[in-house]
Amino acid sequence: MARTILAIDIGSIKVDAIIAEIDENNEITIIGHGITKSQGVKKGIITNIELASRSIKKAVTDARRMAGNSISVATISISNAYAKSIKSVGIVNIPHKDISIKEIRRAMDTALYNAGIPNDYEIIHVLPYNFKVDDQVSIEDPYGMNASRLEVNVNIVMAPKTALSNLQKTVRTAGVEVEGIVLNSYASAIATMSEDERALGVCVIDMGGQTSNMIVHIGNSIRYTDFLPVGSNHITNDLSMALHTPLSVAEKLKIDHGDLIEPLDATIEVPVIGDHTSKNEISLEIVHSIIIARVEETLMLLAKSLNRSGLKDSIGTSVVLTGGMTQLRGIRELAQAIFQDVSVRIGYPKELNGVYHEMKNPSYSTVIGLLLYQAREHTQYEINYTKELLHHKDITSDMGLRNIDLGRDKSGINPQTRGDSVYKGGGKKQMVVIDEGLKDDPFDFEKLPEDSKQEKKTMRKIINWAKQLF
């Protein structure tokens, strides 16, 4: 049965809201979208709750009108401007030898506990990037392995509670409840990474209007995040100040003549700020030099950040640029010259069914990524914002749920396998009943035969232990 989802990307330049349906095969069909100019948001941070809420409300209202659906819960993006990340390690013993989802969750919880998260911060993502099973290192997926000890390295992404509270308050004021929060660079990476890049390692940079967000994805998870408060709006500001022309004119100059490859040998007249009757004649070579200086500086700062991460040699050979700023002609070639020894490409969001034709450019990568996240395109294992464990396993085949054997009766029924509450990928908590035969015939200690006191005492201990487990 299809379910309806709402994704909202709260950017510094625009707010994107998309309503889509996800079928039983996790196929996404867009049925409505709304886009509006962002207000009350500067450099990724909420600066005016009332104005930001109006922008969100308008975008959501337009999406609802198109979809004919009044959905009121959403997964939203959060800027890297708020986020911090730390590394931690968790180690647990495996009492029943086989590693199940339970043991992986316990190891991740232990790593989270060991991290010592400050009281004024809240978790957004807990992302494991390396597992160790006994003495075997660099295990890709420990699920189902036989072991006595499991160790996990995790990257914990967190944000201040006050910032999260303000973000949620802004969305609620717009008439929408928040059911999930995703780091926007993480969402952009989901929308633009190929399977080969995911496996070999990739650096994804989302270059927006006022911010540039970076993540490094290696193996199964995000290993590094960074934020730069610079975007395409800074080009507009530079042009406006250098040419003494209004911002609207400077923006049009950027769009029409934002060529980073070669300047045009021509001149153009632009109005002067505060004097609509006067115009200045300027060379397009000057426009070119102003634009390329800002873009080159931004890319060099991002390249330095990648070097600081210490992971450049681990990302294979790929840097993916996405976001609205990447629509400048020649930005890939300029980035290729700056990010040495790696290939650079422009990342377009994955194509989806439905009303998609208007969202085929990189400026929609984050909101498309939010939809894919809800369709289980997240990392292999993850503890999300609501503290649920997301994974891609079929929980009905969880080997770990069948490890314990207290003895079977003649019919072969294991009295312990009543059921177990586990988290399924996609964030839905479900109860799995391993053996339906026990549902109507529960084990009752009081119905035990009158054997010796010692045997009853031993059996009582076993039953009490089983009750604590289940």
C-alpha positions in Angstrom: 0.0 0.0 0.0 1.4 3.4 -1.0 2.1 6.0 1.7 2.3 9.7 1.2 5.3 11.8 2.3 6.2 15.4 2.5 9.8 16.8 2.2 10.8 20.4 3.0 14.2 21.9 2.2 14.5 25.2 4.0 17.2 27.0 2.1 18.6 30.5 2.4 17.3 31.4 -1.1 14.2 29.3 -1.6 12.0 26.8 0.3 11.1 23.6 -1.6 8.2 21.4 -0.5 7.4 18.2 -2.3 4.6 15.7 -1.7 5.2 12.2 -3.1 3.8 8.7 -2.8 6.0 5.7 -2.0 4.7 2.3 -3.0 5.5 -1.1 -1.5 8.6 -1.4 -3.7 9.9 2.0 -2.4 9.3 3.6 -5.8 8.7 7.4 -5.5 6.1 9.3 -7.5 6.0 13.1 -7.1 2.4 14.3 -6.9 2.8 18.0 -5.8 5.5 20.6 -5.2 5.7 24.2 -4.0 8.6 26.6 -4.3 8.8 30.0 -2.8 11.4 32.7 -2.0 13.0 32.1 1.4 12.7 34.8 4.1 14.0 34.8 7.6 16.9 32.5 6.8 20.4 33.8 6.4 23.5 31.6 5.7 21.4 28.5 6.6 20.3 29.8 10.0 16.8 30.8 11.1 16.9 34.6 11.8 13.2 35.4 11.9 10.7 32.6 12.8 7.7 34.5 11.6 9.1 35.3 8.1 10.6 31.9 7.7 7.3 30.2 8.7 5.4 32.2 6.1 7.7 31.0 3.4 7.3 27.4 4.5 3.6 27.7 4.7 3.3 29.1 1.2 5.5 26.4 -0.3 3.6 23.6 1.5 0.2 25.1 0.6 1.1 25.1 -3.1 2.3 21.5 -2.9 -0.9 20.5 -1.1 -3.0 22.2 -3.7 -1.3 20.5 -6.6 -1.3 17.0 -4.9 -4.9 17.3 -3.5 -3.5 16.1 -0.2 -3.5 17.8 3.2 -0.5 15.9 4.7 0.7 17.7 7.8 3.9 15.8 8.8 7.2 16.2 7.1 10.9 15.3 7.0 12.9 18.5 6.8 16.5 19.5 6.1 18.9 21.2 8.6 21.9 23.2 7.4 25.5 22.2 8.2 25.7 25.6 9.8 24.1 24.1 12.9 25.8 20.7 12.8 28.9 19.4 14.5 30.2 15.9 14.3 32.4 13.7 16.6 33.8 10.2 16.3 33.2 7.5 18.9 33.7 3.7 19.5 31.4 1.1 21.0 32.3 -2.5 22.0 29.8 -5.2 23.1 30.1 -8.9 23.9 27.9 -11.3 21.8 26.5 -13.8 24.3 24.8 -16.0 21.8 27.6 -15.8 19.2 25.6 -14.7 16.1 25.4 -11.0 15.4 21.8 -9.8 15.0 20.2 -6.4 14.6 20.0 -6.2 18.4 23.8 -6.5 18.8 24.5 -3.9 16.1 22.0 -1.6 17.9 23.7 -2.2 21.3 27.1 -1.5 19.8 25.9 1.8 18.3 24.2 2.8 21.6 27.4 2.1 23.4 29.4 4.3 21.1 26.8 7.0 21.5 27.1 6.7 25.3 30.9 6.7 25.2 30.8 9.9 23.1 29.6 12.0 26.1 27.3 14.3 24.1 26.9 17.7 25.8 23.6 18.3 27.5 22.8 21.2 25.2 23.2 19.2 22.0 20.9 16.7 20.4 21.6 13.8 18.0 20.6 14.1 14.4 22.5 11.0 12.9 24.6 8.2 14.4 26.4 6.7 11.4 28.6 3.6 11.7 31.5 3.6 9.2 33.6 0.6 10.4 33.0 -2.6 12.2 35.4 -5.0 13.9 34.4 -8.6 14.6 36.7 -10.2 17.2 40.1 -9.7 15.6 38.8 -9.1 12.1 39.0 -5.5 11.1 37.3 -3.5 8.4 34.2 -5.6 8.3 31.7 -4.2 5.8 28.6 -5.7 7.4 28.7 -7.8 10.6 25.1 -9.0 10.4 24.8 -12.7 10.7 28.5 -13.3 11.5 29.5 -15.6 14.4 31.6 -13.7 17.0 32.2 -13.2 20.7 32.8 -9.4 20.4 31.6 -6.6 18.1 33.2 -3.2 17.8 31.9 -0.2 15.8 33.3 3.2 14.9 30.6 5.8 14.4 30.3 9.4 13.2 27.8 11.3 15.3 26.2 14.4 13.8 24.6 16.7 16.4 23.1 20.2 16.7 22.3 22.6 19.6 18.9 21.9 21.1 18.0 25.5 20.9 18.7 25.6 17.2 16.6 22.4 16.7 13.8 23.8 18.8 13.7 27.0 16.8 13.7 25.1 13.5 10.8 22.9 14.7 8.9 25.9 16.0 9.2 27.5 12.6 7.8 24.5 10.8 5.0 24.0 13.3 4.0 27.6 13.0 3.5 26.8 9.3 1.0 24.1 10.3 3.4 21.1 9.8 4.7 18.7 12.4 8.3 17.4 12.1 8.7 13.6 11.9 12.3 13.6 10.7 15.4 15.9 10.4 18.2 15.2 7.9 21.5 17.0 7.4 21.1 18.8 4.0 24.5 17.7 2.7 23.6 14.1 3.5 20.4 14.4 1.6 22.2 16.0 -1.4 24.7 13.2 -1.4 21.9 10.6 -1.4 20.4 12.3 -4.4 23.6 12.6 -6.5 26.0 9.7 -5.6 26.3 6.8 -7.9 26.7 3.3 -6.6 30.4 3.2 -7.7 31.1 6.5 -6.0 29.3 5.3 -2.8 31.5 2.2 -2.8 34.8 3.8 -3.7 34.4 7.0 -1.7 33.3 10.4 -2.7 33.3 14.1 -1.6 29.9 15.8 -2.3 29.8 19.6 -2.1 26.4 21.4 -2.2 27.0 25.0 -3.3 23.9 27.0 -2.6 22.9 30.6 -2.5 24.5 31.6 0.8 26.3 28.5 1.9 28.5 25.6 0.7 28.1 22.3 2.5 30.6 19.4 2.2 30.5 15.7 3.2 32.9 12.9 2.6 31.2 9.5 2.1 33.5 6.5 2.3 32.3 2.9 2.3 29.1 2.7 4.2 28.7 6.1 5.7 29.6 9.8 6.1 33.1 10.3 7.6 33.4 14.1 7.5 31.3 17.2 7.3 32.1 20.9 6.9 30.4 24.2 6.2 31.4 27.4 4.4 29.1 30.5 4.7 29.7 31.4 1.1 27.5 30.9 -1.9 26.3 32.3 -5.2 24.7 35.4 -3.5 28.2 36.6 -2.7 28.9 36.8 -6.4 25.8 39.0 -6.7 27.0 41.2 -3.8 30.5 41.5 -5.3 29.1 42.6 -8.7 26.7 45.1 -7.0 29.4 46.7 -5.0 32.1 46.8 -7.7 29.8 48.2 -10.4 27.7 50.4 -8.1 24.6 48.8 -9.5 21.4 47.5 -7.8 21.3 43.9 -6.6 18.6 42.9 -9.1 20.8 44.1 -12.0 23.8 42.3 -10.5 21.9 39.1 -10.3 20.9 39.3 -13.9 24.5 40.0 -14.9 25.5 36.9 -13.0 22.9 34.7 -14.7 23.3 36.1 -18.2 27.1 36.5 -18.3 28.4 34.1 -15.6 30.8 32.4 -17.9 34.0 31.1 -16.1 35.7 29.8 -19.2 36.3 33.0 -21.3 35.1 36.6 -21.1 33.2 38.3 -23.9 34.8 41.1 -25.7 31.9 43.5 -25.3 30.4 46.3 -23.1 27.1 46.7 -21.4 25.3 49.6 -19.8 24.0 49.1 -16.2 22.0 51.5 -14.0 23.6 53.2 -11.0 22.4 52.7 -7.4 20.2 55.6 -6.3 20.1 57.2 -9.7 17.8 55.6 -12.2 18.5 58.2 -14.9 22.3 57.5 -15.0 24.0 54.5 -16.5 27.6 53.2 -16.5 29.2 51.4 -19.4 31.2 48.5 -18.2 33.2 45.8 -19.9 32.1 42.2 -19.7 35.7 41.3 -19.0 35.4 43.1 -15.7 32.2 41.1 -14.9 34.1 37.9 -15.7 37.0 38.8 -13.5 34.7 39.6 -10.5 32.8 36.4 -10.9 35.8 34.1 -11.3 37.6 35.6 -8.4 34.8 34.8 -6.0 34.2 31.3 -7.4 37.9 30.5 -7.4 38.3 31.6 -3.7 35.3 29.5 -2.7 36.6 26.4 -4.4 40.1 26.8 -2.9 38.6 27.1 0.6 36.6 23.9 0.0 39.7 22.1 -1.4 41.6 23.1 1.8 38.8 21.7 3.9 39.0 18.4 2.0 42.8 18.3 2.6 42.2 19.0 6.4 39.9 16.0 6.6 42.8 13.7 6.0 40.4 11.6 3.7 41.3 12.9 0.3 43.4 9.8 -0.5 40.4 7.6 0.5 37.7 9.1 -1.7 38.6 7.2 -4.9 38.8 9.8 -7.7 35.6 11.7 -7.4 34.3 15.1 -6.2 30.6 15.8 -6.9 29.5 19.5 -7.1 25.8 20.1 -6.8 23.5 23.0 -5.7 22.4 26.2 -7.5 25.8 27.7 -7.8 27.0 24.8 -10.1 24.8 26.2 -12.9 27.6 28.7 -13.7 29.1 27.8 -17.0 32.7 26.5 -16.6 32.6 25.8 -12.9 33.4 22.1 -13.3 36.5 22.9 -15.4 37.7 25.5 -12.8 37.1 23.0 -9.9 39.0 20.4 -11.8 42.0 22.6 -11.9 41.7 23.3 -8.1 40.9 19.8 -6.8 44.0 18.2 -8.1 44.3 14.4 -8.7 40.5 13.8 -8.5 37.8 14.0 -11.2 35.0 16.5 -10.8 31.5 16.3 -12.1 28.2 18.2 -11.6 25.7 16.2 -9.6 22.1 16.1 -10.8 19.4 14.6 -8.6 18.1 11.2 -9.5 15.1 11.1 -11.7 11.8 10.2 -10.1 8.3 9.5 -11.4 5.6 12.1 -11.6 5.9 15.9 -11.7 9.6 15.9 -12.0 10.5 18.0 -15.1 10.8 21.3 -13.2 13.3 19.8 -10.7 16.0 18.4 -13.0 18.7 20.9 -12.0 21.2 20.6 -9.1 19.4 23.2 -6.9 16.8 20.6 -6.0 19.3 17.9 -4.9 18.6 18.3 -1.2 14.8 18.1 -1.4 15.0 15.1 -3.8 17.4 13.5 -1.3 14.9 13.9 1.5 12.4 11.9 -0.5 14.9 9.2 -1.2 15.9 9.1 2.5 12.3 8.3 3.4 12.3 5.6 0.7 15.1 3.8 2.6 18.1 5.2 0.6 19.8 6.0 3.9 23.1 4.4 4.9 23.3 0.7 5.8 22.7 1.3 9.5 21.8 4.5 11.2 20.2 5.8 14.4 18.1 8.8 13.2 16.8 11.9 14.8 13.9 10.1 16.5 16.4 7.5 18.0 15.2 4.7 15.7 17.5 2.3 14.1 17.2 2.3 10.3 18.6 -0.6 8.3 18.0 -2.5 5.1 17.6 -6.0 6.6 14.5 -8.2 6.4 13.8 -8.5 10.1 11.8 -11.7 9.6 15.0 -13.5 8.7 17.1 -12.0 11.6 19.3 -14.9 12.6 20.0 -13.3 15.9 16.3 -13.7 16.9 16.6 -17.5 16.7 19.9 -18.0 18.5 18.6 -18.7 21.9 17.4 -22.3 22.5 16.0 -23.2 25.9 14.7 -26.5 24.6 11.9 -27.4 22.3 9.0 -29.6 23.0 8.0 -32.6 20.9 6.2 -30.4 18.4 9.5 -28.5 17.7 8.2 -25.2 19.1 10.8 -23.1 20.8 9.0 -21.5 23.8 11.4 -18.6 23.8 10.7 -17.3 20.3 7.5 -15.4 21.2 8.5 -12.3 19.2 10.8 -9.4 19.4 10.3 -5.7 18.9 12.9 -4.4 16.4 13.3 -1.4 14.2 12.8 -1.7 10.5 14.3 0.5 7.9 12.1 3.5 7.1 11.5 4.3 10.7 8.5 2.1 11.4 8.5 0.1 14.6 6.9 -3.3 14.1 6.3 -6.4 16.3 7.5 -9.6 14.7 6.0 -12.9 16.0 8.5 -15.6 15.1 6.2 -18.5 16.0 2.5 -17.9 15.7 1.8 -21.2 17.4 2.6 -19.6 20.8 0.2 -16.8 20.4 -2.8 -18.7 21.7 -1.0 -21.1 23.9 1.4 -19.1 26.1 3.9 -20.8 28.5 2.4 -20.8 32.0 4.6 -21.7 34.9 1.7 -22.5 37.1 0.7 -25.4 34.8 4.1 -27.1 35.3 3.8 -30.7 36.7 4.6 -31.3 40.4 8.2 -32.5 40.1 10.9 -32.2 42.7 11.5 -28.8 44.4 15.0 -28.5 42.9 13.7 -29.1 39.4 10.9 -26.5 39.9 13.4 -24.0 41.3 15.7 -24.4 38.2 12.8 -24.1 35.8 11.5 -21.0 37.6 14.9 -19.3 37.1 14.8 -20.2 33.4 11.3 -18.8 32.9 12.1 -15.6 34.8 15.1 -15.1 32.6 13.1 -15.7 29.4 10.4 -13.2 30.6 13.1 -10.6 31.1 14.3 -11.1 27.6 10.9 -10.9 26.0 
